[in-house]
Amino acid sequence: MAPRVGVVVFPGSNCEHDAVLGLERAGARADLVWHGDDDLSGFDAVVLPGGFAHGDYLRPGGLARFSPVMAAVARLAADGGPVVGICNGFQVLTEAGLLPGAFLQNAALKFLGKDVFLKVETSQSIFTNRYEAGQTLRLPIAHHEGNYYADEATLARLEGNGQIAFRYCSEAGAVSADANPNGAAHNIAGVFNEAKTILGMMPHPERLADAALGGSDGRPLFEALAEALS
């Protein structure tokens, strides 16, 4: 039986169907879950997709963290169930305390919608084991508050524990200030929790998960998750 993944829909989500398609093409069964639902029993994992949950009022993720579904997400995560937050979903996970850090406005104070390059920091996770450490990916970003921030102690802990999933880099794989689109600390584009069962990432793997979309660098992430749940 195919693993079942819930894709949460908040008012203002706009990438939920892309996430469903990416999961289904990877061999999982994906079902939309309304943010007002408070029960995720029967799901093996959950994805918080991109968009503008609750219109990003207050701040991105600031209201979504109080949606009833987030208590269920926290319970699933506490039981070891995989959780992925993409773009706005990453912001929701930090607001909910399921991932460390916070988000500031992009350094240029402008919305950014473009393809960027990412360096895969580790292949030792259920989300990234179909990539190679050091591999360069091309994925799109679409955000105004993608500037990842954490205090120095938290950043040191993330670095020391191997919790950095992806960093912004050049096409050649060089991690530098010039390759950082939004000012994120340490060029961070994605992080794990300590157990590496929760992943948050600002770029959108679901938007480049099929050659028909112009690239498939995001597809291995969904395949790795589906395989881990099987």
C-alpha positions in Angstrom: 0.0 0.0 0.0 1.3 3.4 -0.9 2.3 5.7 2.0 -0.2 8.4 2.8 0.9 12.0 3.1 -1.2 14.9 4.2 -0.8 18.3 2.4 -2.1 21.0 4.6 -4.2 23.8 3.1 -4.3 27.1 4.8 -6.4 30.1 3.6 -3.9 31.6 1.1 -1.9 28.4 0.3 -1.1 28.3 -3.4 1.3 25.4 -3.9 -0.7 22.5 -2.4 -1.7 20.9 -5.7 1.9 21.1 -6.9 3.0 19.3 -3.8 0.3 16.6 -4.2 1.5 16.0 -7.8 5.1 15.7 -6.7 4.2 13.2 -4.0 2.0 11.1 -6.2 4.5 10.9 -9.0 7.0 9.7 -6.4 4.7 6.8 -5.5 2.9 8.2 -2.4 -0.8 8.9 -1.9 -1.3 12.5 -1.1 -4.5 14.0 0.3 -5.3 17.7 1.1 -6.0 18.5 4.7 -7.8 21.7 5.7 -6.1 23.8 8.3 -9.1 23.5 10.6 -8.8 19.7 10.9 -7.2 18.6 14.1 -6.6 14.9 13.4 -3.8 13.5 11.2 -4.3 9.9 12.2 -3.9 7.6 9.1 -1.2 9.8 7.6 2.4 8.7 7.6 3.8 12.2 6.9 2.7 15.8 6.3 3.7 18.6 4.0 3.1 22.3 4.7 3.2 23.9 1.2 4.0 27.4 0.0 1.7 30.3 -0.3 0.6 33.1 2.0 -1.2 31.4 4.9 -3.8 33.8 6.3 -2.5 36.4 3.9 0.8 36.6 5.9 -1.0 39.0 8.2 1.0 39.8 11.3 4.0 38.0 9.8 4.4 34.9 7.6 3.3 31.9 9.6 2.3 34.0 12.6 -1.4 33.2 12.4 -1.1 29.8 10.8 0.8 28.4 13.9 -2.5 28.7 15.8 -4.6 26.7 13.2 -6.0 23.5 14.8 -4.0 21.3 12.3 -0.7 22.5 13.8 -1.4 20.7 17.1 -1.8 17.5 15.0 1.4 18.2 13.1 3.2 18.6 16.4 1.9 15.2 17.6 2.8 13.5 14.4 6.3 15.0 14.6 6.7 14.0 18.2 5.9 10.4 17.2 8.7 10.6 14.6 6.5 11.2 11.5 8.3 13.1 8.8 7.2 16.8 8.2 8.3 19.0 5.3 7.7 22.7 5.2 8.2 24.5 1.9 8.6 28.3 1.7 5.6 29.5 3.7 5.5 26.1 5.3 9.0 26.6 6.5 8.0 29.9 8.0 5.0 28.2 9.7 7.3 25.5 11.2 9.6 28.1 12.7 6.7 30.1 14.2 5.3 26.8 15.7 8.7 26.1 17.3 9.1 22.8 15.3 12.2 24.2 13.6 14.8 26.8 15.0 15.2 30.3 13.7 13.0 33.0 12.2 12.6 34.9 9.0 13.3 38.5 8.1 12.5 40.4 5.0 14.8 39.8 2.1 17.9 42.0 2.3 16.9 43.9 -0.8 13.4 44.5 0.7 11.9 43.1 -2.5 9.9 40.0 -3.4 12.1 37.5 -5.2 10.8 35.0 -7.7 13.5 33.3 -9.7 15.6 30.1 -10.0 18.5 29.8 -7.6 21.3 27.2 -7.0 21.5 25.1 -3.9 24.3 23.0 -2.4 23.2 19.8 -0.8 24.9 19.8 2.6 24.1 16.1 3.5 22.7 13.0 2.0 22.2 11.5 5.4 18.5 12.1 5.8 15.2 10.6 4.7 14.7 13.7 2.5 18.0 14.0 0.9 19.4 10.5 0.5 18.8 10.5 -3.2 21.1 13.4 -3.6 24.9 13.4 -3.1 26.5 15.7 -0.5 27.9 18.7 -2.3 25.6 18.3 -5.3 24.3 21.5 -6.8 20.5 21.8 -7.5 18.5 24.4 -9.4 15.2 25.2 -7.8 12.9 28.3 -7.8 12.3 30.7 -4.9 9.2 32.9 -4.5 9.3 34.9 -1.2 9.6 38.3 0.4 10.6 37.1 3.8 13.2 34.4 3.0 16.1 35.8 5.0 16.8 33.1 7.5 17.9 34.3 10.9 19.1 32.7 14.1 21.3 33.8 16.9 24.9 32.8 16.9 24.5 30.0 19.5 21.7 28.5 17.4 23.7 28.8 14.2 26.6 27.1 15.9 24.4 24.3 17.1 22.9 23.8 13.6 26.3 23.7 12.0 27.7 21.4 14.7 24.8 18.9 14.5 24.7 18.8 10.7 21.3 20.3 10.6 21.9 22.5 7.6 20.1 20.8 4.7 20.8 23.2 1.8 22.7 26.4 1.2 22.5 29.0 -1.5 25.4 28.7 -3.9 26.6 29.6 -7.4 26.0 27.4 -10.4 29.5 26.0 -9.8 28.6 25.1 -6.2 30.5 28.0 -4.5 28.8 29.2 -1.3 29.3 33.0 -1.2 27.6 36.3 -0.4 27.1 36.9 -4.1 25.2 33.6 -4.4 22.9 34.5 -1.4 19.7 35.9 -2.9 18.0 37.1 0.4 20.7 37.7 3.0 20.1 34.4 4.9 22.5 33.7 7.7 25.3 31.3 6.6 23.5 31.1 3.1 21.0 28.8 4.7 18.2 27.6 2.4 17.0 24.7 4.5 17.3 23.1 7.9 16.4 20.0 9.8 15.4 19.4 13.4 18.0 17.4 15.4 16.5 14.0 14.5 16.3 15.0 10.8 12.7 14.0 10.7 11.5 17.6 10.0 12.8 19.6 7.0 12.1 23.2 6.2 13.3 24.8 3.0 12.6 28.1 1.2 13.1 26.9 -2.4 10.3 25.0 -4.1 11.1 21.4 -5.1 7.6 20.8 -6.2 7.9 23.5 -8.9 10.8 21.6 -10.6 9.9 18.0 -10.0 9.2 17.0 -13.6 11.0 17.6 -16.9 7.8 19.1 -18.3 8.2 21.9 -15.8 11.7 22.7 -17.0 13.7 20.6 -14.6 13.5 17.7 -12.2 16.0 18.6 -9.4 13.2 18.6 -6.9 11.9 15.1 -7.7 14.4 13.1 -5.7 13.3 14.7 -2.5 9.8 13.4 -2.9 11.0 10.0 -4.1 13.3 9.8 -1.0 10.4 10.6 1.3 8.0 8.1 -0.4 10.7 5.4 -0.2 11.3 6.1 3.5 7.6 5.7 4.2 7.2 2.5 2.2 
